[in-house]
Amino acid sequence: MYISTLILDVPAPRMITLERQLFQSVLISWKSPELNSMNENKIVSAYHIYVDGQFRLAVMAKEKTRALIDNVDADKVHNY
């Protein structure tokens, strides 16, 4: 499994982790971005999760920092 983040003008999540890989799904988690003087006015409202370039789900930033992604082929390398 390969996990990457898209860097924009908003802070990126930290420590993206594969918590569990199941037969057809994966559970990932992450830490909220660190705020510093360069991005302290930026607000993350949601995390958009893509698998192989396709949007799969959105997680509201204030709700949680983990997601269960269904319909993922465990025998294939994916980009998240």
GIZICOR-V708660 format. One record per backbone hydrogen bond with DSSP energy under -1.0 kcal/mol. CO is the residue of the C=O (numbers start at 0). NH is the residue of the N-H. If there is no record, write none. Layout:
BEGIN
CO&NH + CO&NH
END
This chain:
BEGIN
1&79 + 13&30 + 16&28 + 19&26 + 23&71 + 24&21 + 25&68 + 26&18 + 26&19 + 27&66 + 28&16 + 30&13 + 35&39 + 38&41 + 44&60 + 46&58 + 48&55 + 48&56 + 50&53 + 53&50 + 56&48 + 58&46 + 59&62 + 59&63 + 64&29 + 66&27 + 68&25 + 72&75 + 77&1 + 78&51
END
